[in-house]
Amino acid sequence: MTERVLVGNVLLLKRREVAINPDAEYSLIGVYSFGKGIFHRDPKPGAELGGYRFFAVKPGDLVLSNIQAWEGAIARAGEQDAGTIGTHRFLTYVPRDEESIDTRWARWFFLSEPGMRLIRSAAPGTIMRNRTLAIDRFEALEIPLPPIDEQRRVAERLDRIEAAAGELRRRSEYASTLSDALAVSIASRPDLSDAAKKASGWRRVRLGSAMQPAIERVTVEAGESYPNVGVYSFGRGLFEKPEIAGASTSAATLNRIRAGQFIYSRLFAFEGAYTYVATEFDGSYVSNEFPAFDIDPEQLDARWLATFLRSPQRWAELGGRSKGLGVRRQRVPVEAVVAYKVWLPPITMQHAMVRAIDRVEKATAMRGVANERIDALLPAALNEAFSALS
């Protein structure tokens, strides 16, 4: 039978103060918001930890961040957290009686909707710095407490769902990584030697031989507004930005872009901000930081090029560096792009590659829908487990 109890009557704040040795290394914990668990900061020698008080964290502790608990920074320490420490900001609780409350269940309850309502009532305030979970307010909360066997059953079920959802998400992310690599591989055919490419009609050319800078400059009028776009990093395409109001921008001119053009961000080229202009962005406007190019359709498919350039090695080469990504935020000039040499397949082959890439990307999009369902598993299970206790 579920009873109503005060948190402080079933959970005990356990402070295990650690005497810091300046010559020893310590791993400090943090707690992710939204129930994402505990993370470890890089180990530091005690001499660099400052004058704070530190407390040991042990497996089985219910750990709450007193400044972020209101947004779900609540976790249970596992074996992997043994030997870590936290500042006074992290409240570590243990059961007063292990046959009365299970900290696994307590973690899940406080992350549920009824539990979060209680936590937020104990962390009042309207701005983040005022939303501190005070120990006395937390321990004065009244919570519903089922029998211990029911708590363990619920906790075990939710733990299994969390683990399964996490594994599904990891596999989906790995599959997406493979899909991205497959798309780049389709466009570049690293399995073919230079001689084989040449024999199949590929040509080694400068990009400038198949595309030219396109500047359609428009004078900004105070009474007009201009649809604006940006370029995602890592080859993820264009995205819509808030319209530019002519009356409030300092820009005297903007550049209009057209569907089918190739475009990139000079500022974020170092991390793959190269793409093509899709039909829905035809007629949008960008600043001079986003050079666009008209494509010779007899030689080049802009979608093929955008996929071909979805490679960190090519970002480095375009930035004038042979290895790695080099210095961040180094602008890539138009001259470097038009001078860049590629193995260019025949246009019919590029079109066929793009069709194959489309199929890969549709499969990736379907995984996105599946990921939404995976992400909904745990909230649905939480709601089912605790809605009757609100």
RALINUR-V204917 format. One record per pair of residues at least 24 apart in sequence whose C-alpha atoms are under 10 Angstrom apart, sorted by the first residue. I is the first residue (numbers start at 1). J is the second residue. D is the distance in Angstrom with one decimal. If there is no record, write none. Layout:
BEGIN
[[I:J:D] [I:J:D]]
END
This chain:
BEGIN
[[1:145:8.5] [1:146:6.1] [1:147:6.3] [1:150:9.5] [2:143:9.8] [2:144:6.2] [2:145:5.3] [2:146:4.1] [2:147:6.4] [2:148:9.9] [2:150:9.5] [2:389:8.6] [3:142:9.9] [3:143:8.3] [3:144:5.6] [3:145:5.2] [3:146:6.4] [3:147:8.4] [4:142:6.3] [4:143:5.6] [4:144:4.6] [4:145:6.0] [4:146:8.8] [5:140:9.3] [5:141:8.2] [5:142:5.3] [5:143:5.5] [5:144:6.5] [5:145:6.8] [6:138:9.1] [6:139:6.5] [6:140:5.7] [6:141:5.5] [6:142:4.4] [6:143:6.2] [6:144:8.9] [6:145:9.5] [7:95:9.9] [7:106:9.8] [7:136:9.9] [7:137:9.6] [7:138:7.0] [7:139:4.7] [7:140:6.1] [7:141:5.7] [7:142:6.2] [7:143:6.7] [7:144:9.7] [7:145:9.7] [8:93:9.7] [8:95:9.7] [8:96:8.9] [8:135:9.2] [8:136:8.4] [8:137:9.6] [8:138:7.8] [8:139:4.2] [8:140:6.3] [8:141:7.9] [8:142:9.0] [9:95:9.2] [9:96:7.5] [9:97:9.6] [9:139:7.7] [9:140:8.8] [9:141:10.0] [9:142:9.6] [10:93:9.7] [10:94:8.6] [10:95:5.9] [10:96:5.3] [10:97:6.9] [10:98:9.0] [10:100:7.0] [10:101:6.6] [10:102:9.7] [10:139:9.1] [10:145:9.5] [11:62:9.0] [11:92:9.6] [11:93:5.9] [11:94:5.6] [11:95:4.7] [11:96:5.4] [11:97:8.2] [11:98:9.6] [11:100:9.4] [11:101:7.8] [11:102:9.6] [11:103:8.7] [11:106:9.4] [11:139:7.9] [12:62:9.9] [12:92:8.3] [12:93:5.3] [12:94:5.3] [12:95:6.0] [12:96:5.7] [12:97:9.3] [12:139:8.8] [13:61:9.5] [13:62:9.3] [13:63:9.8] [13:91:6.9] [13:92:5.8] [13:93:4.5] [13:94:6.6] [13:95:8.9] [13:96:9.3] [13:135:8.5] [13:139:9.1] [14:55:9.1] [14:56:9.3] [14:57:9.2] [14:58:9.9] [14:61:8.6] [14:62:9.8] [14:91:7.9] [14:92:5.7] [14:93:5.5] [14:94:6.5] [14:95:9.6] [15:54:9.1] [15:55:6.2] [15:56:7.5] [15:57:8.9] [15:88:8.8] [15:90:9.9] [15:91:8.1] [15:92:7.0] [15:93:8.5] [16:54:8.2] [16:55:5.0] [16:56:5.3] [16:57:7.8] [16:58:9.4] [16:85:9.3] [16:92:9.2] [17:53:7.2] [17:54:5.8] [17:55:4.3] [17:56:6.4] [17:57:9.8] [17:85:9.1] [17:86:9.6] [17:87:9.6] [17:88:9.5] [18:53:7.7] [18:54:5.6] [18:55:5.3] [18:56:6.3] [18:85:7.9] [18:86:9.6] [19:46:9.6] [19:53:8.5] [19:54:7.9] [19:55:8.9] [20:45:9.2] [20:46:5.8] [20:47:8.3] [20:49:8.6] [20:50:9.9] [20:51:9.7] [20:52:9.8] [20:53:8.7] [20:54:7.9] [20:55:9.9] [21:45:8.1] [21:46:5.5] [21:47:7.5] [22:46:4.0] [22:47:4.1] [22:48:7.7] [22:49:8.5] [22:50:10.0] [23:47:6.6] [23:48:9.6] [25:49:9.7] [26:83:8.3] [26:84:6.8] [26:85:7.2] [26:86:9.8] [27:81:9.3] [27:82:10.0] [27:83:7.7] [27:84:5.2] [27:85:6.3] [27:86:8.5] [28:54:9.0] [28:55:9.7] [28:56:9.4] [28:57:9.4] [28:81:9.7] [28:83:9.3] [28:84:5.7] [28:85:5.0] [28:86:5.4] [28:87:8.0] [29:56:9.9] [29:57:8.5] [29:81:8.2] [29:84:6.5] [29:85:6.2] [29:86:5.5] [29:87:8.5] [29:90:8.7] [30:63:9.6] [30:64:9.6] [30:65:8.0] [30:73:8.9] [30:75:9.9] [30:85:9.4] [30:86:7.5] [30:87:9.3] [30:89:9.6] [30:90:8.1] [31:63:7.9] [31:64:7.5] [31:65:6.6] [31:68:8.5] [31:69:9.1] [31:72:9.0] [31:73:5.4] [31:74:6.8] [31:75:6.9] [31:76:9.7] [31:86:10.0] [31:90:8.4] [32:64:10.0] [32:65:8.9] [32:68:8.6] [32:69:9.5] [32:71:9.4] [32:72:7.8] [32:73:5.3] [32:74:7.7] [32:75:8.3] [33:65:9.0] [33:68:6.8] [33:69:7.4] [33:70:8.7] [33:71:5.8] [33:72:4.8] [33:73:4.0] [33:74:7.2] [33:75:9.2] [34:68:9.4] [34:69:8.9] [34:70:9.3] [34:71:6.0] [34:72:4.3] [34:73:6.0] [34:74:7.9] [34:75:9.7] [34:111:7.8] [35:69:9.4] [35:71:8.5] [35:72:5.2] [35:73:5.9] [35:74:5.9] [35:75:6.5] [35:76:9.7] [35:107:8.6] [35:108:8.6] [35:110:9.5] [35:111:6.5] [35:112:9.7] [36:72:8.3] [36:73:7.6] [36:74:8.2] [36:75:7.7] [37:63:9.4] [37:72:9.5] [37:73:7.6] [37:74:7.1] [37:75:5.1] [37:76:7.3] [37:77:8.3] [37:78:9.8] [38:63:8.5] [38:64:9.9] [38:73:8.7] [38:74:8.4] [38:75:6.3] [38:76:7.8] [38:77:7.1] [38:78:8.9] [38:80:9.7] [38:81:8.0] [39:80:9.9] [39:81:8.6] [40:80:9.7] [40:81:8.1] [40:84:7.9] [40:85:9.4] [40:86:9.9] [41:84:9.6] [43:84:9.5] [52:86:9.8] [52:87:6.9] [52:88:8.0] [53:85:10.0] [53:86:8.6] [53:87:6.1] [53:88:6.5] [53:89:9.9] [54:84:9.9] [54:85:6.2] [54:86:5.5] [54:87:4.7] [54:88:6.5] [54:89:9.5] [54:90:9.5] [55:84:8.6] [55:85:5.3] [55:86:5.4] [55:87:6.2] [55:88:7.1] [55:89:9.9] [55:90:8.6] [55:91:9.4] [55:92:8.9] [56:81:9.8] [56:82:8.5] [56:83:7.0] [56:84:6.1] [56:85:4.4] [56:86:6.5] [56:87:9.0] [56:92:8.9] [57:81:7.0] [57:82:6.6] [57:83:6.8] [57:84:5.7] [57:85:5.4] [57:86:6.9] [57:90:9.2] [57:91:9.5] [57:92:7.1] [57:93:9.8] [58:82:5.3] [58:83:7.1] [58:84:7.7] [58:85:8.8] [58:92:8.7] [58:94:9.6] [59:83:9.2] [59:84:9.9] [59:94:10.0] [60:92:9.5] [60:93:8.8] [60:94:7.3] [60:95:9.3] [60:102:9.0] [60:103:6.7] [60:104:7.9] [61:91:9.2] [61:92:5.7] [61:93:5.5] [61:94:5.5] [61:95:8.6] [61:103:7.0] [61:104:9.1] [61:107:9.8] [62:90:9.8] [62:91:7.9] [62:92:5.5] [62:93:5.0] [62:94:6.4] [62:95:8.9] [62:102:9.5] [62:103:5.8] [62:104:7.8] [62:105:9.8] [62:106:7.6] [62:107:6.6] [63:89:10.0] [63:90:6.3] [63:91:5.5] [63:92:4.7] [63:93:6.5] [63:94:9.2] [63:103:9.5] [63:107:8.5] [64:89:8.3] [64:90:5.6] [64:91:5.1] [64:92:6.7] [64:93:8.4] [64:107:9.2] [64:110:10.0] [64:133:8.8] [65:89:5.8] [65:90:4.6] [65:91:6.3] [65:92:9.1] [65:132:8.8] [65:133:8.0] [66:90:6.1] [66:91:6.8] [66:123:8.5] [66:131:8.4] [66:132:5.4] [66:133:4.7] [66:134:6.9] [66:135:8.3] [66:138:9.7] [67:123:8.4] [67:128:7.8] [67:129:7.4] [67:130:8.2] [67:131:6.2] [67:132:4.6] [67:133:6.3] [67:134:9.1] [68:123:9.2] [68:128:8.2] [68:129:9.3] [68:131:7.6] [68:132:7.4] [68:133:8.1] [69:110:9.3] [69:111:9.4] [69:116:8.6] [69:119:7.1] [69:120:8.0] [69:122:9.8] [69:123:8.1] [69:131:8.6] [69:132:7.9] [69:133:6.8] [70:110:9.9] [70:111:9.7] [70:116:6.9] [70:117:8.6] [70:118:9.2] [70:119:5.9] [70:120:5.1] [70:121:8.7] [70:122:8.5] [70:123:6.4] [70:124:8.8] [70:128:9.2] [70:131:7.0] [70:132:8.0] [70:133:7.5] [71:111:9.0] [71:116:7.9] [71:119:8.9] [71:120:8.2] [71:128:9.9] [71:131:9.7] [72:107:9.8] [72:110:8.1] [72:111:6.1] [72:112:9.2] [72:115:9.8] [72:116:7.3] [72:119:8.8] [72:120:9.7] [73:110:10.0] [73:111:8.7] [74:106:9.7] [74:107:6.6] [74:108:8.9] [74:110:7.6] [74:111:7.2] [75:103:9.3] [75:104:8.7] [75:106:9.4] [75:107:6.0] [75:108:8.7] [75:110:9.5] [75:111:9.0] [76:103:6.9] [76:104:6.6] [76:105:9.6] [76:106:8.8] [76:107:6.4] [76:108:9.3] [77:103:9.5] [77:104:9.4] [89:132:9.5] [89:133:9.6] [91:133:9.5] [91:134:9.8] [91:135:8.2] [98:148:8.6] [99:147:8.8] [99:148:6.2] [99:149:8.9] [100:145:8.5] [100:146:9.0] [100:147:7.4] [100:148:5.9] [100:149:9.6] [100:151:9.4] [101:145:7.7] [101:146:8.7] [101:147:8.2] [101:148:6.1] [101:149:9.6] [101:151:7.5] [101:152:9.0] [102:147:10.0] [102:148:7.0] [102:149:9.4] [102:151:6.6] [102:152:6.8] [102:155:8.4] [103:151:9.3] [103:152:9.4] [103:155:9.0] [104:151:8.3] [104:152:7.7] [104:154:9.1] [104:155:5.7] [104:156:8.2] [104:158:9.3] [104:159:8.4] [105:145:9.6] [105:146:9.9] [105:148:9.2] [105:150:9.3] [105:151:5.6] [105:152:6.7] [105:153:8.9] [105:154:6.9] [105:155:4.9] [105:156:8.5] [105:158:8.9] [105:159:9.6] [106:143:9.8] [106:145:9.2] [106:151:8.5] [106:155:8.6] [107:155:8.8] [108:151:9.8] [108:154:8.8] [108:155:7.1] [108:158:7.8] [108:159:9.0] [108:382:7.5] [108:385:9.3] [108:386:8.9] [109:143:9.1] [109:144:9.3] [109:145:9.6] [109:151:9.6] [109:154:9.8] [109:155:9.1] [109:382:8.2] [109:383:9.9] [109:385:8.7] [109:386:6.9] [109:389:9.3] [110:143:9.4] [110:386:9.9] [111:379:9.5] [111:382:8.2] [111:386:9.9] [112:379:8.0] [112:381:9.6] [112:382:5.9] [112:383:6.7] [112:384:9.7] [112:385:8.7] [112:386:6.7] [112:387:8.3] [112:390:9.6] [113:379:9.2] [113:382:8.1] [113:383:7.1] [113:386:7.9] [113:387:7.7] [113:390:8.2] [114:143:9.3] [114:144:10.0] [114:383:9.0] [114:386:7.3] [114:387:7.2] [114:388:9.4] [114:389:7.5] [114:390:5.2] [115:141:10.0] [115:143:8.1] [115:144:9.7] [115:386:8.6] [115:387:9.9] [115:389:9.3] [115:390:8.1] [117:390:9.4] [118:142:8.4] [118:143:8.4] [118:390:9.9] [143:389:8.7] [143:390:9.0] [144:386:9.7] [144:388:10.0] [144:389:6.3] [144:390:8.1] [145:389:8.7] [146:389:9.1] [154:381:9.8] [154:382:9.4] [154:385:7.0] [154:386:9.3] [155:385:9.4] [157:381:8.9] [157:385:9.5] [158:377:10.0] [158:378:7.4] [158:379:9.9] [158:381:7.1] [158:382:7.4] [158:385:8.6] [159:378:9.5] [160:378:9.9] [161:374:10.0] [161:377:7.5] [161:378:6.5] [161:381:8.0] [161:382:9.9] [162:374:9.9] [162:375:9.7] [162:377:8.3] [162:378:6.3] [162:379:9.9] [162:381:9.6] [163:378:9.9] [164:374:9.2] [164:377:9.6] [164:378:9.7] [165:371:9.3] [165:373:9.6] [165:374:5.9] [165:375:7.3] [165:376:9.2] [165:377:7.2] [165:378:7.6] [166:374:8.5] [166:375:9.0] [166:378:10.0] [167:374:10.0] [168:370:9.6] [168:371:8.4] [168:374:7.3] [168:375:9.8] [169:367:9.8] [169:370:9.2] [169:371:6.7] [169:372:9.8] [169:374:7.1] [169:375:8.3] [172:364:9.1] [172:367:6.8] [172:368:8.7] [172:370:8.6] [172:371:7.4] [172:374:9.9] [173:364:9.7] [173:367:8.9] [173:368:9.6] [173:371:9.1] [175:363:9.9] [175:364:8.2] [175:367:8.7] [176:360:9.6] [176:361:9.2] [176:363:9.0] [176:364:6.2] [176:365:9.4] [176:367:8.0] [176:368:9.3] [177:364:9.6] [178:364:10.0] [179:357:9.2] [179:360:6.4] [179:361:7.5] [179:363:8.5] [179:364:7.0] [180:235:9.6] [180:307:9.0] [180:310:8.2] [180:311:9.4] [180:357:9.4] [180:360:8.3] [180:361:8.3] [180:364:8.7] [181:307:9.9] [181:310:8.7] [181:311:8.5] [182:356:9.9] [182:357:8.2] [182:360:7.9] [182:361:10.0] [183:304:9.7] [183:307:6.7] [183:308:8.2] [183:310:8.7] [183:353:8.8] [183:354:8.9] [183:356:8.1] [183:357:5.4] [183:358:8.8] [183:359:9.5] [183:360:6.8] [183:361:8.0] [184:304:9.2] [184:305:9.8] [184:306:9.3] [184:307:5.7] [184:308:5.5] [184:309:7.7] [184:310:6.3] [184:311:7.1] [184:357:8.5] [185:307:9.0] [185:308:8.0] [185:310:9.8] [185:311:9.6] [185:353:9.9] [185:357:9.7] [186:304:9.3] [186:307:8.8] [186:308:8.4] [186:350:9.6] [186:352:9.8] [186:353:6.2] [186:354:8.5] [186:356:7.7] [186:357:7.1] [186:360:9.9] [187:303:9.6] [187:304:6.3] [187:305:7.9] [187:306:9.3] [187:307:6.4] [187:308:5.2] [187:309:9.0] [187:310:9.6] [187:344:9.6] [187:345:8.9] [187:349:9.5] [187:350:7.5] [187:352:9.8] [187:353:6.1] [187:354:7.8] [187:356:9.4] [187:357:8.1] [188:304:9.2] [188:305:9.5] [188:307:8.8] [188:308:6.0] [188:309:9.2] [188:342:9.2] [188:343:7.9] [188:344:8.8] [188:345:8.8] [188:350:10.0] [188:353:9.4] [189:308:9.7] [189:343:9.8] [189:345:9.8] [189:353:9.9] [194:343:8.3] [197:343:7.8] [197:344:9.0] [197:345:7.8] [198:343:8.7] [198:344:9.6] [198:345:8.9] [200:345:8.1] [200:346:8.4] [200:349:9.7] [201:343:9.9] [201:344:8.6] [201:345:6.5] [201:346:6.0] [201:347:9.8] [201:349:9.4] [202:342:9.6] [202:343:6.1] [202:344:5.2] [202:345:4.2] [202:346:5.9] [202:347:9.5] [202:349:9.3] [203:341:9.9] [203:342:8.0] [203:343:5.4] [203:344:5.1] [203:345:6.5] [203:346:8.0] [204:341:6.6] [204:342:5.6] [204:343:4.5] [204:344:6.2] [204:345:9.0] [205:339:8.9] [205:340:8.2] [205:341:5.3] [205:342:5.7] [205:343:6.5] [205:344:6.8] [206:337:8.7] [206:338:6.4] [206:339:5.3] [206:340:5.4] [206:341:4.3] [206:342:6.4] [206:343:8.9] [206:344:9.1] [207:295:9.8] [207:300:9.1] [207:305:9.4] [207:336:9.6] [207:337:6.9] [207:338:4.9] [207:339:6.2] [207:340:5.8] [207:341:6.1] [207:342:7.0] [207:343:9.6] [207:344:8.8] [208:293:9.5] [208:295:9.6] [208:334:9.8] [208:335:8.8] [208:336:9.6] [208:337:7.6] [208:338:4.0] [208:339:6.1] [208:340:7.8] [208:341:8.8] [209:295:9.7] [209:296:8.7] [209:299:8.9] [209:300:9.7] [209:338:7.7] [209:339:8.9] [209:341:9.7] [210:293:9.7] [210:294:8.8] [210:295:6.3] [210:296:5.4] [210:297:8.3] [210:298:8.5] [210:299:5.9] [210:300:6.1] [210:301:9.5] [210:338:8.9] [210:344:9.5] [211:261:9.1] [211:262:8.5] [211:292:9.7] [211:293:6.0] [211:294:5.5] [211:295:4.5] [211:296:5.7] [211:297:9.0] [211:299:8.7] [211:300:7.7] [211:301:10.0] [211:302:9.3] [211:338:7.7] [212:261:9.8] [212:262:9.6] [212:292:8.5] [212:293:5.2] [212:294:5.4] [212:295:6.8] [212:296:8.3] [212:334:9.8] [212:338:7.6] [213:261:9.6] [213:262:9.2] [213:263:9.5] [213:291:7.1] [213:292:6.0] [213:293:4.3] [213:294:6.3] [213:295:9.0] [213:334:7.8] [213:335:9.7] [213:337:9.9] [213:338:8.5] [214:255:9.0] [214:256:9.2] [214:257:8.2] [214:258:9.3] [214:261:8.4] [214:262:9.4] [214:263:9.6] [214:291:7.6] [214:292:5.5] [214:293:4.8] [214:294:5.6] [214:295:9.3] [215:254:9.5] [215:255:6.3] [215:256:7.6] [215:257:8.2] [215:288:9.1] [215:291:8.0] [215:292:7.2] [215:293:8.1] [215:294:9.2] [216:253:10.0] [216:254:8.3] [216:255:5.3] [216:256:5.4] [216:257:7.2] [216:258:9.2] [216:285:9.5] [216:292:9.4] [217:253:6.4] [217:254:5.7] [217:255:4.5] [217:256:6.4] [217:257:9.4] [217:285:9.3] [217:286:9.7] [217:287:9.6] [217:288:9.5] [218:252:8.6] [218:253:5.4] [218:254:5.3] [218:255:5.9] [218:256:6.9] [218:285:8.8] [219:246:9.6] [219:251:8.9] [219:252:6.1] [219:253:4.5] [219:254:6.6] [219:255:8.9] [220:244:9.6] [220:245:9.0] [220:246:5.8] [220:247:8.7] [220:249:8.6] [220:250:9.3] [220:251:7.2] [220:252:5.5] [220:253:5.2] [220:254:6.8] [220:255:9.9] [221:245:8.8] [221:246:5.3] [221:247:7.3] [221:249:9.9] [221:252:8.4] [221:253:8.9] [222:246:4.2] [222:247:4.1] [222:248:7.7] [222:249:8.6] [222:252:9.9] [223:247:6.3] [223:248:9.9] [225:249:9.9] [226:254:8.8] [226:256:9.3] [226:283:9.3] [226:284:7.2] [226:285:6.3] [226:286:9.0] [227:256:9.5] [227:281:8.8] [227:282:9.9] [227:283:8.0] [227:284:5.1] [227:285:5.9] [227:286:8.6] [228:254:9.7] [228:256:9.4] [228:281:8.9] [228:283:9.4] [228:284:5.6] [228:285:5.0] [228:286:6.0] [228:287:9.0] [229:257:9.7] [229:281:7.8] [229:284:6.7] [229:285:6.6] [229:286:6.4] [229:287:9.4] [229:290:9.6] [230:263:10.0] [230:264:9.1] [230:265:8.0] [230:273:9.3] [230:285:9.3] [230:286:7.5] [230:287:9.5] [230:289:9.9] [230:290:8.1] [231:263:8.2] [231:264:6.7] [231:265:6.3] [231:266:10.0] [231:268:8.4] [231:269:9.6] [231:272:9.4] [231:273:5.7] [231:274:7.2] [231:275:7.3] [231:276:9.4] [231:277:9.8] [231:286:9.9] [231:290:8.2] [232:264:9.2] [232:265:8.6] [232:268:8.5] [232:269:9.9] [232:271:9.4] [232:272:8.2] [232:273:5.6] [232:274:8.0] [232:275:8.5] [233:264:9.4] [233:265:8.6] [233:268:6.6] [233:269:7.6] [233:270:8.7] [233:271:5.7] [233:272:5.1] [233:273:4.1] [233:274:7.4] [233:275:9.3] [233:310:9.6] [234:268:9.3] [234:269:8.9] [234:270:9.3] [234:271:5.8] [234:272:4.4] [234:273:5.8] [234:274:7.7] [234:275:9.4] [234:309:9.3] [234:310:6.5] [234:311:8.2] [234:312:8.4] [234:315:9.6] [235:264:9.5] [235:269:9.7] [235:271:8.5] [235:272:5.5] [235:273:5.6] [235:274:5.6] [235:275:6.1] [235:276:9.5] [235:306:7.0] [235:307:7.3] [235:308:9.6] [235:309:7.6] [235:310:5.3] [235:311:8.5] [236:272:8.6] [236:273:7.7] [236:274:8.2] [236:275:7.4] [236:306:9.4] [236:307:9.6] [236:310:8.7] [237:263:9.5] [237:264:9.4] [237:272:10.0] [237:273:7.7] [237:274:7.4] [237:275:5.3] [237:276:7.0] [237:277:8.1] [237:278:8.6] [237:306:8.6] [238:263:9.1] [238:264:9.4] [238:273:9.0] [238:274:9.0] [238:275:7.1] [238:276:7.8] [238:277:7.2] [238:278:7.9] [238:280:9.9] [238:281:8.0] [239:281:8.7] [240:280:9.9] [240:281:8.2] [240:284:9.1] [243:284:9.5] [243:285:9.0] [244:285:8.7] [244:286:9.6] [251:287:8.3] [253:285:9.8] [253:286:9.5] [253:287:7.9] [253:288:9.0] [254:284:9.7] [254:285:6.2] [254:286:5.9] [254:287:5.3] [254:288:7.3] [255:283:9.4] [255:284:8.3] [255:285:5.4] [255:286:5.3] [255:287:6.0] [255:288:7.0] [255:289:9.9] [255:290:8.6] [255:291:8.8] [255:292:8.9] [256:282:8.5] [256:283:5.7] [256:284:5.7] [256:285:4.5] [256:286:6.5] [256:287:8.9] [256:292:9.1] [257:281:7.9] [257:282:6.3] [257:283:5.4] [257:284:5.7] [257:285:6.1] [257:286:7.4] [257:290:9.6] [257:291:9.3] [257:292:6.9] [257:293:9.0] [257:294:9.6] [258:282:4.6] [258:283:5.5] [258:284:7.5] [258:285:9.3] [258:292:8.7] [258:293:9.3] [258:294:8.6] [259:283:7.7] [259:284:9.4] [259:294:9.6] [259:302:9.9] [260:293:9.1] [260:294:7.7] [260:295:7.5] [260:297:9.3] [260:301:8.3] [260:302:6.4] [260:303:8.1] [261:292:6.3] [261:293:5.5] [261:294:5.2] [261:295:6.2] [261:296:9.8] [261:301:9.3] [261:302:6.5] [261:303:9.1] [262:291:8.5] [262:292:5.6] [262:293:5.1] [262:294:6.8] [262:295:7.2] [262:301:9.1] [262:302:5.6] [262:303:8.0] [262:305:8.0] [262:306:7.4] [263:290:6.5] [263:291:5.7] [263:292:4.3] [263:293:6.3] [263:294:9.2] [263:302:9.1] [263:306:8.7] [264:289:8.4] [264:290:5.5] [264:291:6.0] [264:292:6.9] [264:293:9.2] [264:306:9.3] [264:332:9.3] [264:334:9.5] [264:337:9.7] [265:289:6.0] [265:290:4.7] [265:291:7.0] [265:292:9.3] [265:331:8.4] [265:332:8.3] [265:333:9.8] [266:290:6.2] [266:291:7.4] [266:319:9.9] [266:329:8.6] [266:330:8.1] [266:331:4.9] [266:332:5.1] [266:333:6.6] [266:334:8.2] [267:328:9.1] [267:329:5.7] [267:330:6.7] [267:331:4.9] [267:332:7.2] [267:333:9.5] [268:315:9.9] [268:328:8.5] [268:329:6.3] [268:330:8.0] [268:331:7.3] [268:332:8.5] [269:315:6.6] [269:316:9.0] [269:318:8.3] [269:319:7.8] [269:328:9.5] [269:329:8.0] [269:330:8.0] [269:331:6.9] [269:332:6.3] [269:333:9.6] [270:312:8.3] [270:314:9.5] [270:315:5.7] [270:316:6.7] [270:317:9.6] [270:318:8.3] [270:319:6.7] [270:324:9.9] [270:325:6.4] [270:326:8.2] [270:327:8.3] [270:328:6.5] [270:329:6.5] [270:330:6.8] [270:331:7.6] [270:332:7.7] [271:310:9.4] [271:311:9.2] [271:312:7.1] [271:315:6.7] [271:316:8.7] [271:325:7.6] [271:328:8.4] [271:329:8.8] [272:306:9.6] [272:309:7.4] [272:310:6.3] [272:311:7.3] [272:312:6.9] [272:313:9.8] [272:314:8.6] [272:315:5.9] [272:316:9.2] [273:306:9.4] [273:309:9.2] [273:310:8.7] [273:315:8.9] [274:305:8.9] [274:306:6.0] [274:307:8.7] [274:308:9.8] [274:309:6.9] [274:310:7.6] [274:315:9.1] [275:302:7.9] [275:303:7.4] [275:304:9.6] [275:305:7.9] [275:306:4.7] [275:307:7.7] [275:308:9.9] [275:309:8.3] [275:310:8.7] [276:301:9.4] [276:302:5.8] [276:303:6.0] [276:304:9.2] [276:305:8.2] [276:306:6.1] [276:307:9.3] [277:302:8.4] [277:303:8.8] [277:306:9.9] [278:302:9.8] [278:303:9.1] [289:331:9.1] [289:332:9.9] [289:333:9.6] [290:334:9.8] [291:333:8.9] [291:334:7.1] [291:337:10.0] [292:334:9.2] [293:334:9.6] [293:338:9.5] [297:347:8.0] [298:346:9.0] [298:347:6.5] [298:348:9.2] [299:344:8.3] [299:345:8.6] [299:346:7.1] [299:347:5.5] [299:348:9.2] [299:350:9.1] [300:344:7.9] [300:345:8.6] [300:346:8.3] [300:347:6.1] [300:348:9.6] [300:350:7.6] [300:351:9.1] [301:346:10.0] [301:347:7.0] [301:348:9.4] [301:349:9.9] [301:350:6.5] [301:351:6.9] [301:353:9.9] [301:354:8.3] [302:350:9.5] [302:351:10.0] [302:354:9.6] [303:350:8.8] [303:351:8.8] [303:353:9.5] [303:354:6.7] [303:355:10.0] [303:357:9.3] [303:358:9.9] [304:344:9.7] [304:345:9.7] [304:347:9.6] [304:349:9.8] [304:350:6.1] [304:351:7.6] [304:352:9.6] [304:353:7.2] [304:354:5.9] [304:355:9.7] [304:357:8.7] [305:342:9.6] [305:344:9.2] [305:350:8.9] [305:354:9.6] [307:353:9.8] [307:354:8.6] [307:357:8.4] [308:342:9.3] [314:340:9.6]]
END
